Amino acid sequence: MTLAHWLYVLGVLVVIATMVSRRNVVIPSIVFTFLLGLVVHGSLVKGVQTIFDASFTAATELFNIFLIIGLMVAMLKVLSLTGADEKMITPLRKLFVSPTISYIVLAVTTLVVALFFWPTPSVPLVGGLLAPVAIAAGLPPMMAAMAIALAGQGMALAGDVIIQGAPKITASAAGVPVELVLVRGGIFTLIAGVVALGLGYILMRPEIAKFKAQRDAGVEVAATAAAMRVGGTAAAERVDKPGVAGFLAALVPIVMLLAIVAMFQFKILGGDASALLGGAAAVILVLGSLLSKGWSAFDDIADYIADGFIFAFKIMGPIIPIAGFFFLGAGYLADVGNMLSAYISGTGVVAHFGMLIVGMITGLDGSGFSGLPLVGALAGALAPGSPVHTATLGAVGQIGAIWSGGGTLVAWCSLIAVAGMVGVPVLDLVRKNLVPVLAGLFVATLVAVLFM
């Protein structure tokens, strides 16, 4: 362990402490990015340059999320011109009869879509199409974001029982059959998800009455993408074309459904799936603009796209320097995890919760998947000759890594897509997720200790 390692660990602790104190972590992230650059390169100039380079790397890695949110928001704005957004969601209102039912429907829908088509591309579908209806039914935007994040970024991704990317990586590194990790990872993430979603609802339930009171009083509670959809377009901008509204209201679900079918048929996953949905949104944006505004669409569409990107960067722009710090230290996290493994025994409570902690530490880089080779190899080292025990330890480390960084507990992962589409501050979303997720992971790991 070098001075840079300890400096990075100190930076992580300061960032966590700052988050717990309900302050923004941009300043400590920039400060420790500078200090790392200074220590590693031994140059003041290089330290200053590291701030920019780390942020640039983070922006490059995250721009696909910014792009899809910007395009989706631009598309939603065009739909609202004719009232097509209202027509499209009217049939869905029957499902969202109350805040509680809306919370459940959002979570279940996200889980199903994310299991088949990966969480990131599922966010625009659920967050863009269903979250506005749930919010209109009285579900606070933060609860909508929690339902989507806990079910998709946590529950579906950590088990990954359909696509099976996560268990394959863990099992390969551990040297055990993938089926053993798949079953255990699926069980553990199901337990963690049920506990997290249930506890999240209980803790946030008082917000429902508060949200209702604010809406009854006419208070603007969130400048969300959902709000843009539920009537965010000024009356002066409205276009009275009922035929166009009906056509667009039917077109959007059909196009999105075809995109889903294409994902399934051609095995389009991950970033490719996000690209397909983003491209589909752009097509609808162009067609909707032309049908709604005619020749003036050639000028107006630029404003819609600009509005979309302004929204995306306003919500997520501050995440770039934070992500830069954590991307910069990804290798240090792996080294810290390896160091901790030397103090973990191969059996019992210490082994299981030690694997959970190591997994969660590796997840702090915002990937979740980058730590899977480490937790798999560590599981194999701790339980040699026992495939079942190895698979159990590997699955515990897997859910720790992905629930943490895949993710629900770090603001510099794809969780920003959830916050961006629903329109809530991502750091606030992380704080609300913290207790439910930690409780879910604790219960799941305890089940592993007692019954696996």
Helices and strands as residue ranges (DSSP letters): H 3-20, H 26-41, H 44-82, H 84-89, G 90-94, H 99-117, H 119-129, H 131-136, H 141-148, I 149-156, H 157-159, H 165-174, H 178-216, H 225-229, G 235-237, H 242-266, H 270-293, G 294-296, H 297-316, H 319-328, H 330-341, H 348-362, G 363-365, H 372-382, H 387-403, I 404-408, H 415-422, H 426-451
